[in-house]
């Protein structure tokens, strides 16, 4: 068995030619009961230039730690550390000891403290923290998955379109699968990192961000986040969307599709191609909204994406496609018709680009009448966006071909809106 020998003094703490010595001495002092007891005292000694420096410590491990810090300070040129008085040295060692369980260096703790105090206008940091914890303690801790389920139920009860609820569910399911935690613990940085990791385009990323903002606002309204202040999702920056190629069909592709399509798909294509209505608006449309006598379709405020009522003209060729539906009641289109249309187009060898019917209508209608304000009013869009996205994408010849597509049995075009 190897016997551990007592250290021999003076001890030397040495590294790369820099040495600091530790001396031991003894002294007597009365304890709390008045009895005289002998204690050990350790003196840390070193030279700074030609001047000898000394510090004392009553604990050998602390003396060794302090000696090593002095060696490192000398090696790194941080000599001011050695100018500390004995009292300052004790304070320094005590600070290091208090921070050790947190794994935080002293300078980081000081920086954080100063940054916090500089924003408090003299108010105690501890009092502010206590107030924050008290307020936070009144906020129920709810997990992301629970709030997502609550939100989807609420949106369905509000009567929002199945298409919107489906898109919201798709986005937030991805989000809740990534964050198995309370919503209050999610920061804007975590959200942004997650969005970047999705490897999607700018537009899709912004759509995901919008769904997440909706979730956080819902949580705030329910009291799961602090009220009266922006949420962490609000601080997530939007991706710069430089736009992409506008997806359009040619008149030849449209004719090929609509002539071969089943009845429900045929009606959906006709409305999209010759009104420019959004899919969500077509799905909310009733046959009672189609005014055959006056030649327009009413898109009510509650059915429009922009929440603004507008009248969409029934163009001459569209009137022929709609003639068979006079007197019909109920919904014009069933949910899922867009998906069935995409599958049908693919089966015909035609790539169905996103929003291609609306994009095509805007381009051909603008080429046909050269009236940006009128087309914007028909579509529930802004003239600026039309000019930016659709100007000069089609010419008058293509436009004439687009709006000349009629049912094969029709021999005469009914004159409605021009």
ZALO-92186 format. One line per field, with one value per residue (C-alpha): residue number from 1; residue in one letter; x, y, z. Coordinates in steps of 0.1 Angstrom, whole numbers. Layout:
nr <- NUM  ...
rest <- A  ...
c1 <- X  ...
c2 <- Y  ...
c3 <- Z  ...
***
This chain:
nr <- 1  2  3  4  5  6  7  8  9  10  11  12  13  14  15  16  17  18  19  20  21  22  23  24  25  26  27  28  29  30  31  32  33  34  35  36  37  38  39  40  41  42  43  44  45  46  47  48  49  50  51  52  53  54  55  56  57  58  59  60  61  62  63  64  65  66  67  68  69  70  71  72  73  74  75  76  77  78  79  80  81  82  83  84  85  86  87  88  89  90  91  92  93  94  95  96  97  98  99  100  101  102  103  104  105  106  107  108  109  110  111  112  113  114  115  116  117  118  119  120  121  122  123  124  125  126  127  128  129  130  131  132  133  134  135  136  137  138  139  140  141  142  143  144  145  146  147  148  149  150  151  152  153  154  155  156  157  158  159  160  161  162  163  164  165  166  167  168  169  170  171  172  173  174  175  176  177  178  179  180  181  182  183  184  185  186  187  188  189  190  191  192  193  194  195  196  197  198  199  200  201  202  203  204  205  206  207  208  209  210  211  212  213  214  215  216  217  218  219  220  221  222  223  224  225  226  227  228  229  230  231  232  233  234  235  236  237  238  239  240  241  242  243  244  245  246  247  248  249  250  251  252  253  254  255  256  257  258  259  260  261  262  263  264  265  266  267  268  269  270  271  272  273  274  275  276  277  278  279  280  281  282  283  284  285  286  287  288  289  290  291  292  293  294  295  296  297  298  299  300  301  302  303  304  305  306  307  308  309  310  311  312  313  314  315  316  317  318  319  320  321  322  323  324  325  326  327  328  329  330  331  332  333  334  335  336  337  338  339  340  341  342  343  344  345  346  347  348  349  350  351  352  353  354  355  356  357  358  359  360  361  362  363  364  365  366  367  368  369  370  371  372  373  374  375  376  377  378  379  380  381  382  383  384  385  386  387  388  389  390  391  392  393  394  395  396  397  398  399  400  401  402  403  404  405  406  407  408  409  410  411  412  413  414  415  416  417  418
rest <- X  X  X  X  X  X  X  X  X  X  X  X  X  X  X  X  X  X  X  X  X  X  X  X  X  X  X  X  X  X  X  X  X  X  X  X  X  X  X  X  X  X  X  X  X  X  X  X  X  X  X  X  X  X  X  X  X  X  X  X  X  X  X  X  X  X  X  X  X  X  X  X  X  X  X  X  X  X  X  X  X  X  X  X  X  X  X  X  X  X  X  X  X  X  X  X  X  X  X  X  X  X  X  X  X  X  X  X  X  X  X  X  X  X  X  X  X  X  X  X  X  X  X  X  X  X  X  X  X  X  X  X  X  X  X  X  X  X  X  X  X  X  X  X  X  X  X  X  X  X  X  X  X  X  X  X  X  X  X  X  X  X  X  X  X  X  X  X  X  X  X  X  X  X  X  X  X  X  X  X  X  X  X  X  X  X  X  X  X  X  X  X  X  X  X  X  X  X  X  X  X  X  X  X  X  X  X  X  X  X  X  X  X  X  X  X  X  X  X  X  X  X  X  X  X  X  X  X  X  X  X  X  X  X  X  X  X  X  X  X  X  X  X  X  X  X  X  X  X  X  X  X  X  X  X  X  X  X  X  X  X  X  X  X  X  X  X  X  X  X  X  X  X  X  X  X  X  X  X  X  X  X  X  X  X  X  X  X  X  X  X  X  X  X  X  X  X  X  X  X  X  X  X  X  X  X  X  X  X  X  X  X  X  X  X  X  X  X  X  X  X  X  X  X  X  X  X  X  X  X  X  X  X  X  X  X  X  X  X  X  X  X  X  X  X  X  X  X  X  X  X  X  X  X  X  X  X  X  X  X  X  X  X  X  X  X  X  X  X  X  X  X  X  X  X  X  X  X  X  X  X  X  X  X  X  X  X  X  X  X  X  X  X  X  X  X  X  X  X  X  X  X  X  X  X  X  X  X  X  X  X  X  X  X  X  X  X  X
c1 <- 0  14  15  5  32  25  34  67  68  73  52  60  33  52  44  65  91  68  68  47  56  32  46  30  29  11  -7  -29  -63  -92  -122  -159  -156  -125  -101  -68  -64  -36  -44  -24  -19  -7  12  13  45  58  77  62  91  115  87  76  39  22  -13  -25  -52  -64  -72  -46  -67  -78  -42  -31  -60  -50  -14  -23  -44  -15  8  -17  -22  16  18  -10  2  -27  -6  -33  -49  -20  -25  -55  -53  -58  -94  -100  -83  -107  -136  -123  -119  -153  -169  -151  -164  -200  -200  -184  -217  -231  -201  -199  -167  -165  -162  -194  -213  -202  -211  -246  -251  -241  -262  -293  -287  -282  -318  -334  -330  -316  -342  -329  -322  -335  -368  -373  -366  -390  -417  -411  -413  -445  -461  -449  -462  -497  -494  -504  -477  -491  -473  -472  -491  -520  -523  -521  -551  -570  -564  -575  -608  -614  -608  -632  -658  -653  -664  -632  -627  -616  -587  -574  -577  -560  -531  -528  -529  -502  -479  -484  -481  -446  -439  -453  -434  -402  -410  -420  -420  -440  -447  -433  -398  -396  -375  -375  -340  -353  -382  -359  -334  -363  -376  -341  -338  -369  -350  -380  -384  -389  -427  -432  -410  -431  -463  -449  -440  -475  -490  -466  -475  -512  -504  -485  -512  -539  -518  -515  -552  -558  -534  -507  -483  -479  -505  -498  -465  -453  -447  -414  -429  -435  -397  -389  -379  -397  -377  -370  -393  -380  -408  -406  -418  -455  -472  -495  -514  -515  -549  -542  -534  -566  -588  -573  -580  -615  -629  -617  -624  -652  -681  -669  -634  -647  -667  -638  -615  -640  -645  -608  -597  -623  -629  -595  -611  -589  -595  -606  -632  -645  -649  -670  -692  -729  -749  -770  -740  -741  -764  -772  -796  -771  -740  -719  -707  -709  -679  -692  -669  -670  -660  -632  -596  -594  -627  -641  -672  -667  -685  -668  -681  -694  -675  -692  -675  -679  -717  -719  -700  -723  -756  -762  -761  -790  -814  -789  -786  -759  -722  -706  -675  -666  -636  -607  -616  -582  -563  -584  -577  -540  -541  -562  -539  -509  -527  -530  -493  -497  -478  -501  -482  -493  -522  -519  -556  -556  -522  -534  -566  -547  -522  -547  -573  -548  -536  -571  -584  -552  -570  -550  -575  -604  -586  -574  -610  -623  -596  -596  -559  -538  -530  -493  -491  -508  -483  -453  -463  -485  -478  -466  -467  -492  -502  -536  -536  -531  -557  -583  -576  -580  -614  -627  -627  -664  -683  -680  -718  -721  -727  -733  -717  -741  -733  -727  -698  -670
c2 <- 0  33  59  94  118  152  181  197  235  258  243  256  260  263  265  274  291  311  300  309  296  288  290  275  292  286  309  307  321  318  299  308  291  311  282  289  268  265  273  271  301  298  326  329  347  357  384  409  425  432  436  408  402  382  370  349  322  299  270  250  240  276  287  263  274  311  304  287  317  340  319  320  358  364  342  360  394  402  418  441  410  408  444  432  437  408  417  420  386  370  386  374  338  339  350  322  297  310  308  273  254  274  268  305  325  356  380  366  370  406  413  398  417  451  445  438  466  492  487  489  526  518  492  461  432  407  426  426  389  381  402  383  349  359  370  339  318  329  317  281  259  244  222  231  200  208  244  233  209  237  261  237  230  267  275  247  261  296  282  288  269  233  243  268  245  218  240  252  217  206  235  232  194  198  225  205  174  194  211  188  215  244  272  297  282  287  317  335  321  285  292  308  279  255  274  275  237  230  236  253  283  318  318  285  296  327  307  285  316  330  297  298  335  325  298  322  348  322  311  347  352  321  333  308  336  370  395  430  423  408  371  354  344  381  387  361  379  372  356  379  366  375  357  330  322  328  294  296  273  279  281  247  231  245  234  199  197  211  191  158  166  151  175  187  193  209  235  242  248  271  292  295  301  328  346  345  336  319  283  291  315  289  264  289  298  288  286  314  337  333  359  348  377  404  386  385  364  378  371  381  397  366  344  366  363  401  403  427  421  422  414  392  395  364  366  354  320  314  320  290  267  278  275  239  249  274  267  246  250  244  245  250  228  201  202  183  193  211  180  159  185  183  145  147  172  150  121  142  149  185  199  218  248  265  289  285  292  325  335  327  347  377  376  370  394  422  415  416  448  467  480  472  488  469  435  442  450  418  397  414  423  454  472  473  436  430  453  437  401  398  427  415  378  373  390  399  369  344  363  360  322  318  335  318  283  273  240  220  220  257  276  310  330  346  383  391  413  422
c3 <- 0  -11  18  7  19  34  11  17  19  3  -26  -61  -88  -120  -157  -187  -166  -144  -107  -77  -43  -14  22  53  87  120  143  174  178  203  190  197  231  241  238  221  189  163  127  95  71  35  19  -19  -31  -65  -83  -107  -123  -94  -69  -46  -42  -14  -6  22  23  51  28  9  -21  -25  -22  -50  -72  -66  -73  -106  -116  -109  -130  -159  -155  -157  -188  -205  -195  -172  -144  -130  -115  -91  -79  -58  -21  3  8  -30  -35  -9  -28  -61  -48  -32  -66  -84  -59  -61  -99  -101  -98  -128  -150  -157  -158  -137  -166  -182  -150  -147  -183  -179  -147  -162  -193  -171  -146  -174  -185  -150  -142  -108  -99  -81  -105  -79  -75  -113  -115  -87  -104  -136  -119  -101  -133  -152  -123  -132  -168  -174  -188  -220  -245  -282  -293  -269  -282  -318  -312  -294  -323  -350  -331  -327  -364  -374  -350  -365  -398  -417  -449  -449  -472  -447  -418  -438  -446  -410  -397  -421  -411  -374  -373  -386  -360  -330  -340  -337  -304  -276  -250  -234  -258  -234  -237  -275  -286  -319  -325  -322  -346  -372  -370  -375  -405  -421  -415  -435  -468  -485  -507  -494  -500  -483  -454  -450  -451  -423  -403  -407  -393  -363  -357  -357  -331  -308  -311  -302  -272  -260  -263  -243  -216  -223  -231  -215  -228  -239  -256  -289  -290  -299  -333  -341  -339  -365  -397  -430  -458  -487  -514  -548  -565  -591  -626  -630  -637  -667  -691  -728  -746  -762  -728  -713  -742  -740  -703  -701  -730  -715  -678  -657  -649  -615  -627  -659  -638  -615  -644  -661  -631  -624  -660  -668  -635  -619  -586  -559  -552  -516  -531  -556  -527  -508  -537  -539  -571  -557  -560  -598  -613  -648  -655  -647  -658  -627  -598  -563  -541  -506  -481  -459  -489  -502  -491  -488  -468  -494  -515  -553  -585  -610  -646  -664  -697  -729  -732  -694  -698  -721  -697  -669  -689  -678  -642  -642  -613  -594  -556  -531  -532  -566  -559  -534  -512  -528  -564  -568  -559  -583  -610  -605  -607  -638  -655  -647  -663  -694  -695  -684  -654  -631  -618  -586  -590  -628  -636  -617  -631  -666  -663  -650  -679  -707  -694  -690  -725  -738  -723  -712  -681  -650  -625  -639  -638  -603  -592  -608  -591  -557  -562  -563  -596  -586  -582  -615  -633  -615  -621  -652  -676  -711  -702  -730  -762  -777  -800  -771  -751  -779  -781  -743  -741  -773  -757  -756  -751  -784  -790  -786  -819  -805  -777  -753  -749  -712  -699  -723
***
